[in-house]
Structures are given as C-alpha cells and as structure tokens.
Amino acid sequence: MELTKNNVTENVTVNVTENKLKSREQNIIKLTKENNTISVELAEKLFVTPRTIIRDIEKLKQLGILKRIGPAKGGHWEISINP
C-alpha cells in the first residue's frame, strides 16, 4: 500500500479515536460500517438497553464520527473519521 497524506492522516485519526472511545462505542462504529442502516439492532447485538445505544450514538455524533443521513426510518448512518 502506498503511503499518502490522506491514508496516514486517516490511520492516525482512527488510532486516536479508538484509544478514546469505549469498547462498546468502537463496536457501534464497526457494526455501522458493516450495515449503515442498523439502529435498534445495536442494543440487541451489544446486550445493552436501547437508551444506552442512544447515549453512545449521541456522543459519537458530537465527536463528529457518526452522522445520520435521511430520516429515522429509511435513512442511514455515515461514518466520518474526523473527530
């Protein structure tokens, strides 16, 4: 893989982001990358309450990592590694 400014910056950002996020928050990002329409199922997959997922998603949105595109029903999540 050729090193460019973009992929080096992205790798550094990913490492810093992963170091300051809880394991559950990292799992939310991982599951969202696999399925960008996932929402309610996150609580079931991570064995926590829906309220916990809502709180974690709000934190990830405030950090600029997750962004909702479109409506709650029919929309999808976009991951931006620019916290």
C-alpha positions as CSV (number, residue, x, y, z in Angstrom):
1,M,0.0,0.0,0.0
2,E,1.4,3.3,-1.0
3,L,1.6,5.9,1.8
4,T,-0.2,9.2,1.1
5,K,-1.0,12.1,3.3
6,N,-4.7,11.1,3.3
7,N,-4.3,7.4,4.4
8,V,-1.6,8.4,7.0
9,T,-3.8,11.0,8.5
10,E,-6.8,8.6,8.5
11,N,-4.8,5.9,10.2
12,V,-3.6,8.3,12.9
13,T,-7.1,9.6,13.4
14,V,-8.5,6.1,13.6
15,N,-5.9,5.2,16.2
16,V,-6.5,8.3,18.3
17,T,-10.3,7.8,18.0
18,E,-10.1,4.2,19.1
19,N,-8.0,5.0,22.1
20,K,-10.5,7.5,23.5
21,L,-13.7,5.5,22.8
22,K,-15.2,2.8,24.9
23,S,-15.2,-0.7,23.6
24,R,-18.9,-0.5,23.1
25,E,-18.6,2.7,21.1
26,Q,-15.9,1.0,18.9
27,N,-18.3,-1.9,18.3
28,I,-21.1,0.5,17.3
29,I,-18.7,2.0,14.7
30,K,-17.7,-1.5,13.5
31,L,-21.3,-2.7,13.2
32,T,-22.4,0.5,11.5
33,K,-19.6,0.1,8.9
34,E,-20.9,-3.4,8.2
35,N,-24.5,-2.2,8.0
36,N,-25.1,1.5,7.7
37,T,-28.9,1.2,8.3
38,I,-28.5,-0.5,11.6
39,S,-30.0,1.2,14.7
40,V,-32.4,-0.7,17.0
41,E,-30.5,-3.9,16.5
42,L,-27.4,-2.4,18.0
43,A,-28.8,-2.8,21.5
44,E,-29.6,-6.5,20.9
45,K,-26.2,-7.2,19.4
46,L,-24.3,-5.4,22.2
47,F,-26.5,-6.7,25.0
48,V,-27.4,-3.2,26.3
49,T,-30.6,-1.2,26.5
50,P,-31.8,1.0,23.6
51,R,-31.2,4.1,25.9
52,T,-27.5,3.1,26.2
53,I,-27.2,2.9,22.4
54,I,-28.9,6.3,22.0
55,R,-26.5,7.9,24.5
56,D,-23.5,6.3,22.8
57,I,-24.7,7.4,19.4
58,E,-25.2,11.0,20.6
59,K,-21.6,11.0,21.9
60,L,-20.3,9.7,18.5
61,K,-22.4,12.3,16.7
62,Q,-21.0,15.1,19.0
63,L,-17.4,13.8,18.2
64,G,-18.3,14.1,14.5
65,I,-17.8,10.3,14.0
66,L,-21.4,9.4,13.1
67,K,-23.9,11.4,11.1
68,R,-27.4,10.5,10.3
69,I,-28.4,10.9,6.6
70,G,-32.1,11.0,5.9
71,P,-35.0,10.2,8.2
72,A,-35.0,7.8,11.2
73,K,-36.9,5.3,9.1
74,G,-35.3,4.8,5.7
75,G,-32.1,6.8,6.3
76,H,-28.6,5.6,7.0
77,W,-25.5,6.3,9.0
78,E,-22.4,7.9,7.6
79,I,-19.1,7.4,9.4
80,S,-16.6,10.2,9.3
81,I,-13.3,9.8,11.0
82,N,-12.8,13.5,11.8
83,P,-13.5,13.7,15.5
